[in-house]
Amino acid sequence: MILVSGCLAGWNCRFKGDNKENEKIVRLIKEGKAIPVCPEQLIGLSTPRKACEGPINGKVFSKDGEDFTEIFTKAAEATLELCKKYNCDKAILKEYSPSCGSNKIFDGTFSGIKIDGAGITAKLLKENGIEVISEEQI
């Protein structure tokens, strides 16, 4: 089974309440090959919610400086448990997200600059043997 970011499945779960629907992801779900999840919604964060960037030096912050690291870590742990429950060995996650970015994230300045790095959920899944790629790699 493949875990996919809910926003790629067409869920309006991104921080500003929109989605990034991807035809290939929707097809995988319809074929019963993938399950969608939004790590932030999984642990109860609202949509819309404050925009966050990072992790930079292991920390995720909102534009106004609020530390969201603990919340994003709990979201990653809950997502990992979901992967275990459904025997997911692969994840296709939304690039640039502080949770789901698999190769690139925003640099924490809220200026649109992207840097090499992984979101907190993507990193935890990788550390637990789950292959993680972005929607840009499918």
N, C-alpha and C positions, 0 to 999 in steps of 0.2 A: 504494500500500500504506500502511496505517496501523500505526504502532508503538503498542503499548499496554503499560501497566504490568502485569507478571506477576501482581501481587497482585489486580488487577481481573479477571484471567482465571481466578482461583481457585487460583493457585499459593500454597502456604504459604511465602511468601518475605519477609514483613514482618519487621521486627526482632525481634518476639516469636514468630515462627514461625506466624503465622496469615495469613489472606487477607481481602480485601474484594471477593469475587466480585460481579461486576456482569453481569446477564443480557444487557444490550445488547452488552457487550464480548465475552462468550462467543459470542454469535450472530455477531458480526463475524469472529471467528476461525474458527468452523465454516463460514462462507460463503467463507472464503479471502481475506477483505479486510483482515485484520490479523494481525500477528505479535506475540506477547508477549515481553517482556524484563524482567528485574529488573536494573537497573544494578549494584547491589551484588553480586548473585550472579554477574553476568557477569564481574566481575574477581576473584572468588574469596572474597568475604567470607562468613563462615558465617551460617547461620540456625539458631537465633536468634543475635542479635548485640547489642552495646550500643546503646541508644537514643541517637539523635543529633538535634540541632535546629540550625536555621539554614538557609541561611547568614546570619549576622549580620556585617556588615562583611566579607563575602567568606569567612568562616570557618565551618566546621561542627565542633561540639564534642559530645562525649558528656557525660552528666550529671556524670561524675567529672572532667571537664575535659580529657580526651584530645582532641587535635586530629586530626580525621579529614578535613581539607580536601583533602589530597593524594590520599587514597584516593577520595573522592567525585569529585574532578576527573578521575582516571583512569577511573572508572566512567562519567562523562559522555562522555569522549572515546571510550571503547569503544562506548558506545551510539550516538554520532554515526556511527561507522564502520559499525555495523550498519544504521543508517538509509540510509546511502549504498549499501551492498551490496544492500539490498532496495528501493531507490528510494522510500523513505518520504517523503511530502511533508506528512504530518500525524501528530501524536502525541496520544493520549489518555492522560494521566498522572494518578497519584493525588495529589489535592490535599493540601497540608500537609506532604508529605514533603520532607526536606532535599535529596533528589535530584529528585523528580518534581513537587513543588508548582508549579503554573503561575501562580497568582494570589495564593495565601496560603501562609505557612509559620508554624511555631511560633517564638516570639520568643527562644528560647535560654535561658529561665528554667526550663523543664520544669514550668511551672505551667498549661499548657493555653491560654495566651494566643496568639491567632493575629494575625498582622500581614500587611500587603501585602508581597509579595515572591515570588521564584521560586527553586525549588531549582536546584542546580548543573547537573543534566542538562537540565531544562526551559529554563534560560537559554541554555545552549550550543546546544541545538537551535533555539531562536528566533533566535539570532544567525546561524545558518546557513540561514535561510530556511524552516525547517520550522514549520508552524502547530501550536501547542501549546495544547490545551485540557484541562480537567479532566473527570473523570467526572461532575461536577455540571453540566456544560454540554451534555451529550448528551441 
